[in-house]
Amino acid sequence: MSSLFRKLTPKSQKGTITLTYFKFRGICLPIKMMLEWLEVPYDYQHYYMGEGPKFDLSDWVTDKQTLGIDFANLPFYTEGGMRLAESFAILRHIARSSRMFYPKTDEEERACDVAQGATQDFRTAVIDVAYNSNYREAKDNFVANLSTTLGNFERVLASRQWLTGNKMMYVDFVFADVLDWLELMEPGCLDVIPNVKLYYVRFEGQPQVVRYKRSDKYYKFPVMSRKAAWGGEPVL
Ligand SMILES: N[C@@H](CCC(=O)N[C@@H](CS)C(=O)NCC(=O)O)C(=O)O
């Protein structure tokens, strides 16, 4: 654990950090994974999404106006009096505070910026598939084109362990989790892109990842909200 986090979260102040989202993995799991990796104590809170066809979100919609968070969204993160929205901003804050998984040089920073943009595009594309009303066809097309869609990732991972080099960065937590969604959607689909597959296996094999995934805090499903065509079940 970094010295900053040690200072912020001694046992007596457990609960100083809260992470708020829903009761599904969504875009929040990489944040949980990083906190778990760093052994930073945090409280997890969630909003409730009602059943379809309404998918009522009124608790969140009401709170959103009054939380006093710039660009309020889910997930959001609090640390003492500090409140932060945006999943990448939260990850970057944790990475920066812990002095792990964060760029140290201009060159590393540029590499992270680029990898973050590419990862965001990829994450959005996979979410679009999961929410597509014609899910099966969308998923089959996506999987059929995977080696093209992930061509840039396959090329950079030919010569490095992680997205930006041989050091794991915050962006790896997101990319690896989206790969995990895909492996759940269509087991074995990463086999056509061996460098990406090796990367995924490498991430999943990290002792900190194994520890979290074996813990009772982790669940494989639901990956998406109950509104999704794929990954919304079982509803917790
Ligand atoms: N760019 C935002 C996207 C956040 C987002 O779309 N959150 C969804 C759940 S995955 C949500 O329901 N947000 C609540 C809202 O839009 O009010 C991030 O990366 O955090």
The ligand as a Gaussian input file, in Angstrom:
#p B3LYP/6-31G(d) Opt

LIG

0 1
 N      -17.837000       8.360000     -18.906000
 C      -18.466000       7.806000     -17.728000
 C      -19.653000       6.948000     -18.123000
 C      -20.493000       6.588000     -16.910000
 C      -21.782000       5.874000     -17.258000
 O      -22.196000       5.825000     -18.415000
 N      -22.407000       5.313000     -16.210000
 C      -23.643000       4.598000     -16.402000
 C      -23.484000       3.203000     -15.813000
 S      -22.208000       2.318000     -16.681000
 C      -24.782000       5.275000     -15.673000
 O      -25.815000       4.658000     -15.472000
 N      -24.636000       6.539000     -15.324000
 C      -25.668000       7.275000     -14.631000
 C      -26.056000       8.528000     -15.341000
 O      -25.790000       8.656000     -16.543000
 O      -26.691000       9.356000     -14.701000
 C      -17.419000       6.985000     -16.936000
 O      -16.504000       6.434000     -17.569000
 O      -17.523000       6.898000     -15.706000

